[in-house]
Amino acid sequence: MKISYRLWIEKDGMPVFGRGVQTLLELIEKTGSLHKAAEELEMSYRAAWGRIREYEKRLGITLVEKGRQGRTGAKLTSDGKRLMGDFAALENRFDNLVKLPEFKGLFRPAPKNK
């Protein structure tokens, strides 16, 4: 048996950050391009940019700055980098929590009927 979880952050009942946007931001940082990041995730540029704008609006901060080159230039803001780091640290804490021996002992398979 394995313990799995999904972690995201909500504000006023709406998701504002999670693994999906974290991955998108990581790829933007790696490639320097929203277009290339979207391609790697097999999503359209428009969908990726829409998702970024949606989360920025909910958070009230800017996560990504587009370069002059439009689709080919993008970089994370300091707020975007900080939020990525904070979320990664939170995920790491949860990963460590579910590895604790006390946590593993909470769930045992049901006994088999004879």
Secondary structure by P-SEA (a helix, b strand, c coil): ccccccccccccccccccaaaaaaaaaaaacccaaaaaaaacccaaaaaaaaaaaaaaaccccccccccccccccccaaaaaaaaaaaaaaaaaaaaaaccccccccccccccc
